[in-house]
Amino acid sequence: LAQAGSVRLRAGVEPLHSRCCAEHFSPEMSAETKFNSDGYVHRTRKYDDLLDGKANYKGSLNFSAYQQGRDEQYLGVNGKNYYAKPWGNDSSNVQAVLNGPAYWKRVYYRENIAKRFWEEDQKAQKAEDAEAAKSASPMKKSASAPALERLSDVPPADAYQGIKDTMKPFAERQGKPRIRAMQHGERLDFHNTLGHKYHMKAGGKNLTWDVSKQTHRSTPNEMKWILSNYFRTDTQAVLAGAGSEPNLHK
């Protein structure tokens, strides 16, 4: 068969398997191929965003809020146009009314858009200077050029920095599992994660059920939740007890 295939190639005849593939190829297969390739692109972009978020916020990252805070529609960016206000399908206004905690977390992770524009201008300026240096007779700018055309060497400050500093404890702790800080080598179990299920307040008293820790058996759903705390983007903060700390400064 190998010799026959090589004879076909030498004789200029298309191999049999190539003809079979061409005969069975259809537009549906093309759409499926595009769907898979686009999905791969989206997955890799989100993975890159996740790595950037972890590099900036370490183990306290809330990836959902991080993605919302860097959404182009929320930031008011549409290609090369900057509207300075949300546009399109942005849901920040509705989120501020219906889900205040998630909205303030979005604000906490909001990108410093002025710094992004400054970095882009710096790159463009360096590229322009490099091109001018390569040309035979570079055109020099007049010494009387307006000061507004000159880029500052210092990146612009974040206009939301004051709000971010105030909301940092809330954004990093609110909504996280209320797990106390784990000791070195201590593993998660029912009693240090979901033990509060056997505690209740009634009549102004704290009632505690007498539960046998030796014979307790967790349900499958409880086990899934306990194990899920090892695979969060903020696992480091959860195991350090961030969820059990106060959310706001007094």
C-alpha positions in Angstrom: 0.0 0.0 0.0 2.9 2.4 0.8 4.4 1.6 -2.6 1.1 2.2 -4.3 0.6 5.5 -2.6 4.1 6.6 -3.6 3.4 5.6 -7.2 0.3 7.7 -7.2 2.2 10.7 -5.9 4.9 10.3 -8.4 2.4 9.9 -11.2 0.6 13.1 -10.1 -2.5 11.2 -9.0 -4.2 12.4 -5.8 -4.1 9.8 -3.0 -7.3 8.0 -2.2 -7.7 9.3 1.3 -7.5 12.9 0.1 -10.3 12.3 -2.4 -12.4 10.7 0.4 -11.9 13.7 2.7 -12.8 16.2 -0.1 -15.9 14.3 -1.0 -17.2 14.2 2.6 -16.3 17.9 3.4 -19.3 20.1 3.9 -20.1 23.7 5.0 -21.3 22.2 8.3 -17.8 20.9 9.0 -16.4 24.3 8.1 -18.7 26.0 10.6 -17.8 23.4 13.3 -14.1 24.0 12.6 -14.6 27.8 13.0 -16.6 27.3 16.2 -13.8 25.2 17.7 -11.0 27.6 16.6 -12.9 30.7 17.9 -13.5 28.9 21.2 -9.8 28.2 21.5 -9.0 31.8 20.9 -11.6 32.9 23.6 -10.2 30.3 26.1 -6.7 31.4 25.7 -7.6 35.1 26.0 -9.5 34.4 29.3 -6.6 32.3 30.5 -4.2 35.2 29.8 -6.5 37.6 31.6 -6.6 35.2 34.6 -2.8 35.1 34.7 -2.6 38.9 34.6 -5.2 39.2 37.3 -3.3 36.8 39.6 -0.1 38.6 38.9 -1.7 41.9 40.1 -4.0 40.7 42.9 -2.3 37.4 43.9 -4.5 35.0 45.8 -7.3 37.5 46.6 -8.5 37.8 42.9 -12.2 37.8 42.2 -12.0 36.9 38.5 -15.6 37.7 37.7 -15.4 41.3 39.1 -11.9 41.6 37.5 -13.4 40.8 34.0 -16.3 43.2 34.5 -14.0 46.0 35.7 -12.0 45.7 32.4 -14.9 45.4 30.0 -14.6 47.8 27.1 -18.2 48.8 27.2 -18.1 49.5 30.9 -14.9 51.6 30.5 -16.4 53.6 27.6 -13.9 52.4 24.9 -15.0 51.4 21.5 -12.1 50.6 19.3 -10.1 53.9 19.0 -12.9 56.0 20.3 -13.2 56.9 24.0 -16.8 57.8 25.2 -15.8 58.3 28.9 -19.1 56.6 29.8 -20.6 53.1 29.5 -22.1 52.2 26.2 -23.7 49.2 24.4 -24.8 46.3 26.5 -23.1 47.4 29.6 -25.0 46.4 32.8 -23.2 48.5 35.4 -26.1 50.9 36.0 -28.6 48.0 36.6 -26.0 46.1 38.6 -25.5 49.2 40.9 -29.3 49.0 41.8 -29.9 45.3 41.9 -26.5 44.0 43.1 -24.6 46.7 45.0 -21.8 44.4 46.4 -21.0 43.1 42.9 -21.0 46.7 41.5 -18.5 48.0 44.0 -16.3 45.0 43.4 -16.4 45.9 39.7 -15.3 49.5 40.6 -12.5 48.1 42.7 -11.1 46.2 39.8 -11.7 49.0 37.3 -8.8 49.5 34.9 -7.0 52.9 35.0 -7.9 53.8 31.5 -5.9 57.0 31.5 -2.7 55.0 32.3 -3.5 52.7 29.4 -3.8 55.6 27.0 -0.6 57.1 28.4 1.3 53.8 27.8 0.0 53.7 24.2 1.1 57.3 23.6 4.5 56.4 25.0 4.9 53.5 22.6 3.8 55.6 19.7 6.2 58.4 20.6 9.1 55.9 20.9 8.2 54.4 17.5 8.0 57.9 16.0 11.4 58.8 17.4 13.0 55.6 16.1 11.7 56.3 12.6 12.9 59.8 12.7 16.4 58.6 13.8 16.5 56.2 10.9 15.7 58.8 8.3 18.5 60.7 6.5 17.2 64.2 7.4 14.9 63.9 10.4 12.5 66.8 10.9 13.1 68.3 14.3 10.3 69.8 16.3 10.3 73.5 17.1 11.5 74.5 20.5 8.3 76.5 20.8 6.0 73.5 20.4 3.1 73.7 22.8 3.6 72.0 26.1 0.4 70.1 25.7 2.0 68.0 22.9 4.7 66.8 25.2 4.1 63.6 27.0 4.6 63.4 30.7 7.2 60.9 32.0 4.9 60.1 35.0 1.8 58.0 34.4 -1.5 59.6 35.3 -3.0 58.8 38.7 -6.1 56.7 39.0 -9.1 58.8 39.5 -10.8 55.9 41.3 -7.9 55.2 43.7 -9.6 56.8 46.7 -12.7 54.6 46.2 -10.6 51.5 45.6 -8.6 52.1 48.8 -11.8 52.4 50.8 -13.5 49.4 49.2 -10.5 47.1 49.3 -11.4 45.2 52.5 -15.0 44.8 51.2 -14.0 43.7 47.7 -11.5 41.1 48.9 -13.5 39.6 51.8 -17.3 40.0 51.2 -19.0 36.9 49.9 -16.0 34.6 50.5 -16.5 31.4 52.5 -16.3 32.1 56.2 -13.5 29.7 56.9 -11.1 30.5 59.7 -7.4 30.7 58.9 -6.0 27.2 58.4 -3.0 26.0 60.4 0.1 24.6 58.5 -0.8 21.2 57.2 -4.5 21.4 58.3 -6.9 20.1 55.7 -10.5 21.2 55.1 -13.3 19.2 56.5 -16.9 19.6 57.4 -16.4 21.0 60.9 -14.0 23.8 59.9 -16.0 24.8 56.8 -19.7 24.0 57.3 -19.8 23.4 61.1 -22.0 26.5 61.5 -24.9 24.5 60.0 -25.4 23.0 63.4 -25.6 26.4 65.1 -28.7 28.6 65.2 -30.0 31.7 67.0 -33.4 31.5 68.6 -34.9 33.6 71.3 -31.7 35.6 71.7 -29.7 32.5 72.5 -27.0 30.6 70.5 -28.1 27.0 70.2 -25.6 24.3 69.3 -26.4 20.8 68.4 -24.4 18.1 70.1 -22.8 16.5 67.0 -20.5 13.6 67.1 -17.4 14.6 65.1 -16.2 11.0 65.0 -19.3 9.6 63.4 -20.4 12.5 61.2 -20.8 11.8 57.4 -21.1 14.6 54.9 -23.5 14.5 52.0 -22.1 14.4 48.4 -23.0 18.1 47.8 -21.2 19.1 51.0 -18.1 17.2 49.9 -18.2 18.9 46.5 -18.4 22.4 48.2 -15.6 21.6 50.6 -13.3 20.4 47.9 -14.2 23.4 45.6 -12.4 25.7 48.0 -9.1 24.2 46.9 -9.7 25.2 43.2 -10.8 28.9 43.5 -8.9 31.8 42.0 -8.8 33.2 45.6 -8.0 30.0 47.4 -5.0 31.5 49.0 -7.1 34.3 50.6 -9.9 31.8 51.6 -7.5 29.5 53.4 -5.9 32.5 55.1 -9.3 33.3 56.7 -10.2 36.4 54.6 -13.9 35.5 54.6 -14.1 35.5 58.4 -12.5 38.9 58.8 -14.5 42.2 58.9 -15.5 43.6 55.5 -15.4 47.3 56.3 -13.3 49.5 58.4 -15.0 50.9 61.5 
